[in-house]
């Protein structure tokens, strides 16, 4: 009986976590520019979280403006089209750095 209650509790917790994650995903998957943002996650995290190199528009743009990207849009435009593709703190830093409209 105790195991059944524990299993049900874990199941409900898992469902709640999955539902919460699905609700906060605001990354437009049909936007080609977002592929560049997603594929550059490590570089973006290095700039925003670790400060290597320092957080500037130019340093962030370098993460998504290079040979082999999916989109030829400028970095600022890619970031502002895809403001929901990372964790909340990274998304907020992107929005603030590029003055993206919400």
N, C-alpha and C positions, 0 to 999 in steps of 0.2 A: 504494500500500500504506500509506504513512504517513498519507495523507488518510483512508483507511478506518478506521485505528486511532484517529485523532483524532476522527472522527465518532462512532465507537462509544463512545469515552470521554466525549464530550460528551452523548451520548444517555443513558448510564448515570448521569452526574452530574445531568442534568435529571430523570430518573426518581426518583433519590434525593431531590432537593429537593422535588419534588411530593409524594412519599410522606411526607416529614417534615412538610410543611405540613399535609397531610391528617390526620396522626396527632395534631397538637397542637391542632386546631380543636375546642374544647370548648364552642362557643356553641350552645345549644339552639335550633335554627332553628324549632321548632314552638311556642316560647314567645313569645306576643305582646309581652310586656314587653321582650324582647330587641330587638325592632325599634326601640324608643325608645332603647335603649343604643347600638345600631349607628348609628342616625340622628343621634345626638348626639356622635359620635366627636370632632369638632373641639373642641367645648366641653369635653368630658372631658379631652382632651389638653392644652388650655390650662390647666385647673385642676391636673392632676397633673404634667405635664411642665414647663410654663412657670411655674406658680405664679401665674397671673393669672386670676381672683382667687386668694387663698391656698387651699391644700388644706384644706377643712373638709367635714363631712357636708352642711351647708346649701348650700355652693357647688356641690358635686357634684349634690345633689338638684335644684338649679335647672336643671341641664342636661337633666333628663328629666321635670320636672314643669312643664308649660306647656300652653297651649291647642294642640290639634291632635295630641297624642300618641296612640299606638295603644292604650295601656293607662292605666287610671285608678289603678293601684297607686301607693303612695307610693314615692318615689325609692329609699329604702334597700332596699325589697323588690325593686324592679326590678333594682338592682345585684346583690343577693345571689342572685337567680335566674339571673343572666347573667354569672357571674364568668369565663367563658372567651371572651368576645367581643372581646378586645383583645390587645395584645402582653403578654408575660409581666410586664414591669415595671408596666404599667398595671393588669393583672388583680390583681397582688399588692397594689398600693396600694388598690384598691377593696376587696379582702378585708380588709385591715388597717383601713382607715378605717371600714368598716361592721361589722366583726367578723363576717363571713359564715362560717357553718359550712361545712366542706369534707368 
